[in-house]
Amino acid sequence: MRTIQAKPLTVEGFRPYGSFASMLEPSGNCFDGGESAFYPDPVTMSVSGREQIAFSPLTVNRPEKMVVKAAEYHNWTGEGIFFVDDDAVMHVAPPSKHIITPEKTEAFIVPKGTLVKLNTGVWHLSPYPLHNDVLHLMIVMPERVYGNDCIVCDFPEEDYIEIVL
């Protein structure tokens, strides 16, 4: 029987086979949003033609209160969200005609280890961790959607929503 030695995963050693990035300890380019930090496109994968799917870590700090003050949507793509290491509360609202609809917002408790797919146009923003100080998520979307198909709208203060359990 032939044996092989397992070796540490390194960028150089794995380059002929693909690429990788830590979703629990992300690094590199970061869009720091205060309570959340998004690390865009550290790993991409071709799906057909020139389209690339990106796997991007998102970390979210647990706030004192879960208050929804804004939401985003994507006109041309859905979004996959993998809840890596904690149960979380996710808020969503149905698609609309470019008008924010806080009154239609719902909140769901998502168990850790769950992959959620959001349909195109669904209003959402970062989920909130339930137990951990930091929630680790993996966002799965076509490369650069955050730059070319992401509409973020702030709610007027009178439309802020506090999520309770």
Phi and psi in degrees as a GROMACS rama.xvg file:
@    title "Ramachandran Plot"
@    xaxis  label "Phi"
@    yaxis  label "Psi"
@TYPE xy
-82.2991  144.635  ARG-2
-120.929  151.934  THR-3
-131.449  153.59  ILE-4
-94.9143  125.684  GLN-5
-71.8653  137.327  ALA-6
-126.647  161.795  LYS-7
-62.1074  146.156  PRO-8
-75.1563  120.086  LEU-9
-130.109  155.763  THR-10
-58.7974  -48.4787  VAL-11
-65.4483  -45.0782  GLU-12
-67.2927  -31.4657  GLY-13
-93.9956  -11.1142  PHE-14
-47.6687  -42.405  ARG-15
-64.9323  -15.3546  PRO-16
-107.827  -19.3677  TYR-17
153.994  -149.73  GLY-18
-144.164  169.508  SER-19
-156.686  162.766  PHE-20
-156.67  145.745  ALA-21
-74.0219  128.194  SER-22
-88.0079  -18.134  MET-23
-93.7732  -24.0509  LEU-24
-132.532  66.6625  GLU-25
-67.2372  155.236  PRO-26
-148.05  171.787  SER-27
97.6538  -156.142  GLY-28
-53.7042  132.107  ASN-29
-140.342  134.028  CYS-30
-99.3624  101.284  PHE-31
-85.7303  117.417  ASP-32
-106.469  22.9415  GLY-33
84.5609  -84.6498  GLY-34
-80.449  -13.0955  GLU-35
-136.227  158.721  SER-36
-139.067  124.18  ALA-37
-110.175  128.477  PHE-38
-111.069  95.1021  TYR-39
-73.2172  132.077  PRO-40
55.2235  41.8788  ASP-41
-70.9852  -24.8584  PRO-42
-132.706  126.713  VAL-43
-123.721  158.855  THR-44
-143.687  129.254  MET-45
-68.8142  139.307  SER-46
-114.507  -38.5102  VAL-47
-169.277  139.54  SER-48
60.6689  -129.871  GLY-49
-99.5755  -2.72055  ARG-50
-65.3072  136.702  GLU-51
-119.854  134.117  GLN-52
-95.4204  135.463  ILE-53
-111.193  142.617  ALA-54
-112.615  109.307  PHE-55
-123.052  125.772  SER-56
-70.0558  145.159  PRO-57
-134.183  127.645  LEU-58
-111.03  139.927  THR-59
-131.491  124.564  VAL-60
-79.6765  143.575  ASN-61
-72.9324  121.902  ARG-62
-83.2584  166.234  PRO-63
-63.1039  -43.5398  GLU-64
-129.836  147.893  LYS-65
-88.5831  95.2243  MET-66
-117.022  120.24  VAL-67
-86.627  118.114  VAL-68
-117.329  -6.74054  LYS-69
-161.479  167.243  ALA-70
-153.495  160.762  ALA-71
-132.349  163.069  GLU-72
-149.423  167.581  TYR-73
-126.137  127.597  HIS-74
-73.0538  -30.642  ASN-75
-119.621  2.41485  TRP-76
-152.247  153.494  THR-77
-84.2427  -176.207  GLY-78
-143.937  133.62  GLU-79
-98.7986  137.537  GLY-80
-131.423  118.078  ILE-81
-102.592  121.398  PHE-82
-88.1042  101.077  PHE-83
-74.7072  -53.6163  VAL-84
-134.247  13.4895  ASP-85
-159.286  153.373  ASP-86
-68.2927  154.261  ASP-87
-150.411  163.491  ALA-88
-108.818  125.483  VAL-89
-116.937  134.401  MET-90
-108.069  141.757  HIS-91
-144.622  157.788  VAL-92
-143.926  151.921  ALA-93
-67.1796  158.891  PRO-94
-56.3422  150.692  PRO-95
-142.943  179.276  SER-96
-89.6861  68.5042  LYS-97
60.4534  19.5698  HIS-98
-118.552  126.953  ILE-99
-64.4735  144.079  ILE-100
-132.257  65.4084  THR-101
-57.6417  -30.3141  PRO-102
-67.4472  -15.5406  GLU-103
-101.027  5.01383  LYS-104
-70.1053  136.84  THR-105
-124.338  158.032  GLU-106
-125.431  141.725  ALA-107
-131.299  143.137  PHE-108
-89.1402  122.166  ILE-109
-110.252  122.571  VAL-110
-68.742  146.124  PRO-111
-58.7574  150.87  LYS-112
85.3074  -0.288036  GLY-113
-91.6209  140.303  THR-114
-104.275  120.927  LEU-115
-107.542  135.653  VAL-116
-110.8  120.765  LYS-117
-93.2067  134.761  LEU-118
-70.3082  157.25  ASN-119
-54.3599  134.491  THR-120
88.2526  -9.43458  GLY-121
-69.6932  129.637  VAL-122
-73.1538  137.92  TRP-123
-166.928  173.571  HIS-124
-159.779  -169.159  LEU-125
-57.2063  133.499  SER-126
-69.3744  165.264  PRO-127
-109.841  132.63  TYR-128
-67.8387  145.974  PRO-129
-93.6518  -37.0767  LEU-130
-119.144  -43.076  HIS-131
-81.4116  157.405  ASN-132
-69.3291  -30.3241  ASP-133
-132.04  131.305  VAL-134
-100.083  132.063  LEU-135
-105.914  127.063  HIS-136
-125.246  154.991  LEU-137
-117.572  122.465  MET-138
-96.075  130.895  ILE-139
-121.303  112.273  VAL-140
-152.344  165.662  MET-141
-58.7414  147.899  PRO-142
-53.2624  134.919  GLU-143
67.6904  18.3376  ARG-144
-58.5776  -37.5557  VAL-145
-58.1753  -21.9398  TYR-146
-102.193  -22.534  GLY-147
-125.597  -1.6771  ASN-148
-155.353  53.6085  ASP-149
-137.713  110.864  CYS-150
-107.357  116.573  ILE-151
-110.05  130.047  VAL-152
-126.253  130.824  CYS-153
-82.4878  139.921  ASP-154
-79.1753  146.296  PHE-155
-61.1676  147.897  PRO-156
-53.9353  -35.0408  GLU-157
-69.1123  -12.5591  GLU-158
-104.06  6.20053  ASP-159
-56.7646  149.081  TYR-160
-126.828  125.114  ILE-161
-95.839  126.88  GLU-162
-92.9185  129.883  ILE-163
-120.619  156.171  VAL-164
